[in-house]
């Protein structure tokens, strides 16, 4: 019967093929207007109901073909499972995967983020960075005559440990906060130190003597108490101290005073501390072989990219799916104790990618959890690329950062274009992967 009615079979086949396409392929925005056709933005995840419909429809269509019917669809290439949108009533779409590789620019930035939450304070220099800490003590004993004061710091580590380092304490003259203070917003401080002490290798604690008059002034007028700035004297030496967030060894101000004619000592814990650091001018981040993502020693490392959309992505094409894809160096991944994954996310950059201060939109384009042993990272950026394509902007600028930048040892490393070239592995370069559909015949229905 089927052989005697080929027209009827072909019509039924096209109907089932259309239903198959509608079942497996989510919809996206029109490439020129941005107006959603139906449904939501593309997703790799297909609901069980639609998947079941797709399987049944595909089986029916396959059965008809086996009985001698013509092809289930006249499209040049069927839409792959879950890879984008093709209208059910269209038969002129070609679905392609194309890459924008390598990026025009790839680099990483270093920003001190949440240093007030760090369990460590620093004094000295690390490479070309100058690292200094701020500390303040409130809740000082009132109604006392101060006869002596000592700042006690617990040394937790060092660089250049074979040499003693002189730690200087200077009086701060303006207020500051843990969350907003950085090397550029450092409050005013006295040029002359109010105390200093030599930190010998492997010796803790470090006691820095302070003038009794300084602490007396803080007690007499709390409005004058902005705390101290700690730094190192010698170059290429660094000392690490426990901060007020540490489990033990927190900074102490030991105040010796007279009360009713008797001498007594009070120990006051720091109520506010953070550290600041100047940029490392020795790093050419644009030529780095690895792009760092995460946080280490208070620095938030964020990778940034600028891609130029391929020339063969014409204005009539629909961007069904887009992702930024990175090759990771699993040996360079560092996660906090007990952790196995790090959550990262992609953002749209609205400033030059290679600027010293990259500005990006706070709403993430896509979020992905990465295993410490993973070799690749793929983050969906479909909406971002779709917006740029609709606006006819050939540039796509993306920043990849850790979702949470509070843990000091959560960081992954991705190959840059330079790193992949040095390793003679072009597939390791950062890539922008696009799955698009476009008409194959002039005058096709739009």
N, C-alpha and C positions, 0 to 999 in steps of 0.2 A: 504493500500500500504506500509506503514511504517513497519507493522508487517511482511510483506513478504520479506523485504530487510534489515535485522538487520545489516549486514556489512556496507551497505551504510549509514544507520542512525548513526552508531557508528563513522564512518569517519567524517561525518558532525558535529557530536557533538564535537569530539576532535578539529576540525577546529575552531568552535565557542568558545570553551573553551580557545584555544590558543589565539584567538583574544581578548577575555575577559581579560586574564592575561596581554597581551601586552598593553591593553588600560588602565588598572587601576594601573599597577605597573611600576614605573620609574626604570631605570637601575642603577647599581653601578659598582664598580671595581671588577675585578677578584681577588679572595682571595689570590692568590699566586703571580701574576705578577703585580697587581695594574693597569693593562691596562683597560681603560673604554670599556665596551661592546658597548653600544650605549647610547645616551642621556646624561643627566647630573646627578649630585649626587642626592640621594634620597631626596624627599620632601613630606611632608604631604599634600601639596596642589596639587590637580589634576586639570588640565585645564578643562574648560567647554566642549571643543570638545571631549577630551578623556573620560570624565565622561559620555557624551552622548553615545559615542560608546560602553562604558562598559555596560551601562544600556540596550541598544538595544541588544547587544550580549548576555547578561545574560538572557533577556526575551526570546530570541530565543532558547537558550539552555534549559531554564526551560520548554518551550513549548514542546520541543522534549522529555524531560524526562517524562512529563505528558502523552505523547502519547505512552509510553512504551519503550522508548530507555533506554540504559544503562547509567551509571553515566557520567556527563559532563566532568569529568577529572579523571585521574587515580592517581593524586597526593594524598599523604596521608592526606594533609590538604591544602585547597585552600589558596592562598596568600591573606591576609586581605587587605582591601581597602587602598591604599597609603602607605603600610608598607614596601616596599622594592622591590627587584628585583628577578625575576625568569624568566629564558629564556623561550620564548613562545613555543619553540619546545621541552621542557623537561617535563617529567612527573614523575620524581623521586625525586622532592624536597619536603622537609618538612620545613615549616616556623614555628619558635619557638620564644617565648619571654623568655629570661633568665635574671637573675639579678646577679650582683656582689655586694653582700652586706654582712656585712658592709665593709666600706673602711679599708684598712690596717692602714692608717693614716688619720686623719682629724684634722685640726688646723686652726688658723687664725693669720694673721700678722698685725702689726700696723706700718704704715709708714706715716711720715709727708709729705703731698703732697700739693703743692700750698699754703703754709702758708703765702706767700707774698700777696695772694689774700684775706686773711681773714680780716674781719672787726674788729677783736679783737687781742689785744696783751696781753701777760701774764708775770707776774713776781712773783716768789715764787715757791712753790712745791705743787703737787697734787698727793696724795698717795706717791709712791716712785719716781715719776718723778720730776726732776728739770726742771722748765720752765723759760726761759729767752727770752727777746726780743731785737732786734737790731733796731735802728732808726738813720736816718741821715737827716740833713738839708742842702740843697744847696741854691744858690741864696741869700746868706747873703749880707747885705748892705756893699758896698765897701767904702774905704776912710774914715773910722770912727775910732774913739778911743773908744773902748768898756769900759764901766764903770760897767757893770753888766749884768748878763744873768740868765734866768730862763727857765727850761723845764716844760711845763705845760701839764699834762695828765688828761684826763677825765675818772674817774673810772666808769665802767659799771657793775661790779659785783665782788663777792669775795667768797672764801671758807674759813671757819674759821673766819666768819665775826664778831664774838664777841670780837676779839682781834686786836689791832693795829699792822700793819706790816710795817717794815722798808724797803723801796725800795731804792736800791743802783744803782748808775749810774757810769759806768766805761768807760774809753776812749778806743775805738777800734784802733788798730795799723795797720790793713791791710784791703784791700778792700774786698767786699762781694756782693753777689747778692741775690735778694729775692727768686729766683727760685732754686738755688743750695745750699744754706746754710742750714746745719742741725747740729745736735749735734756733728757729727763726723768731720764736715768741718768748725767748728767755727773759725773765724779769731782770731789772737792774740789780747789780750787786757791787760790793766794794772791791776795788782793785787789790788792796792789801789783805792778805789772809788774816783771820783772827785766831787761827791755830793750825798746826801741822804736826805730822808724825810719820816716821819711817815704817813702812810695811815690809818686814823681812819675809823671805820665802818660807812658806809653810807655817807661819806663826799666826795664831788667832787667839784672842780678839785683838783688834787694833784700837788703842785708846788715844784720842786726840784731845789734848787739853784746851779748854776755852776760857776766856776772861770771865771772872765772876761778874764784872760790870755788865757784860753783854746779857747774861741770863737774868741779872737783876732788873735790867731795863725791860726784858720780856715779861717778868713778873709784875712790875709796876704798871706797865701799859701793854695789854695784850694786842692792841692795835699796831704795835711796833714789831710784833713777832711774825716774821715771814719765813724764818728758818735759815738754813745754810745751803750753800752750793759746794759740792765736793768735786775736786779734780786732782789730776796728777801733775807732777812737776817734770819728770823725765820723759823724753820721747820713747816711743815703741815699748812702753810698759803699761800694763793694765791690771787692776785689781777688781775682783768681784766681791760683793758683800750681800749678805742676806737682807731682804727688804722687809717691810711691815707685813707683806703677804706670805712670807716664809713660815714654815712650820716651827722653826726654832731660830735662835740667834738674831732676833729682830733688833733694829737700831735702838739704843738706849741713850738717854741723857741723864747722867748721874749728877744730881744737884746736892752739894754739901752746903748746909745753912745752919743758922742759929735759931733755936726756938726755945724761948724762956731760958736763955743763957746756956742751953745745952746744944752741942753740935750733933747733927743727924744727917743722914744721906737718904735721898729719895731717888728712885729710878723711874723715869717716865718713858713709856714707849712712844715711838713715832706714830703720829696719827695721819701723816700724809707724806708720801715719798714717790718719786719717779726718777727717770733718767732721760737725758737728751743726748743726741749724737749728731755730729756734722756729717754730711754726705761723704762717701768714699769716692774721691776724685780720681782714683787710679783705675777704676773699672770703666771700660768701654762697653756699656750694656748692649749697645746695638750690634757689637761684634761678638758677644758672648756665645759660646758653643752650647750652653744649657740655659733654659728659661726656668726660673725658680718660681714655684707657686706654693704659698703657705706662710708660715711665720717661724722665725728663728731668732733668738736673742733679742726679741722685741721688734725686729724688722718684719714688716709685712712685705713679702715678695709677690709681685703681681705681673703676669705676662701680658703683653699687649701686641696686637697684630693689626696690620692694615692690608686688606686684600683688594685687588681690582677684579671686578666681576668679568668673567670671560666674554670675549667678543661675540661668541656664538649663542649667548643668552639674549635672544632678541626681545623686543618690546612686547611681542604677542605671547611670549611664553608664560606659563604659570609655574611659579616656584612651589612645588608640592612639599619639599622637605629640604632643610639645609642644616649642616652641622659643621663645627670646627673640630678637626681631628688632629691629635697630637700623638707622637711616639714618645713613650716615657722611658727614662733610665731607671729601672727598678732598683739598681744598686745605690742610687742617690736618694731614695725615699727615706724619710725619717719621720716616724710617728711616735706619739707619746706612749708611755709604758702601758701595755695592755691593749692598745688600739690596733685595729687592722684596716680601717678605711679612713679616708678624708673626704669630706664633701666640698666640691668646688662648683663655681657657678660662673656664667658668662654674662657680661654687661656690654651695653653699647657705649662706645667712647665718643665724646662730643668735643674733645680737644685734639690737638695734634698728638699722634701716638708717641712720637719721639721727644715730647716735651719733658721738662724736669718735674712737672706736676700734672699727671694725667687726670683729666676730669671725665667721669663716667656717670651714667644714669643709675640711680640706686636700685631700681626695679630690675631683677635679673631676667635675662632672656631664657636661660635654661640652667638647671641644677643637676649635678651628677655625683654619685658616690664612687670613689675610686679605691680599689684594693691596693694595698701596699706593694703587692707583687705584680700588679697589672702592667702590661706592656704598651697599651694604647688607652687613649682617653677621647671620647666623643661626646660633645655637648650640643644639643639641638639649639639652633639660632634661626629657626624658620621665619618667625615674625620679623626679626631684624632685617634679614636679607630681603624678605618680601616688601618691607617698607622702602628699602633703598632701591629695589628694582622698580617699584611703582613710581618713585620719585625720579627715576632715570639717573640716579647717582651711582656711578660705577664703583665707588669705594665703599668698603665695609670695614669698619673699625671695631675691634672686639677686645675686651679686657677679660682675662681669666684670673680669678682670685679664689682663695679659700672662703667657704661660707662663714666659718667662725675663725676669727683671727685673734684668739686669746691664748691658745696653747703654744708654748715656745718651741715645741719640737715637731709640729705637724707641718711637713713640707714634702712636695714631690718635685721632680725635675723632668722637663721635657726637652727634647732636642730642638735646637733652633735651626734655621736654614744653614747657618754657618757650620754648626755642629754636624749636621747631616752631610754637608759637602766634604768636611774633613774626614768623615767616616766612609766616604764614597758610597753613601746609601741614600739615593734620592727619595726613596719611599718613606724615609724617616722625617722628611720635612713637614712642617705644619701645613695643613691643607684645609681648604673650604670645600666641602662636598655638597653638591647640589643635585637634587632629583627634580627634573622639570618635565612638563608636558608642553608640546607645541604643535601647531597644525602642520600637516605634511603636504597639503594641497592648497593652491591659491583659491581665494573666494570661499574658503570653508566657512561653515556656519559658526558664528561667534555668539 
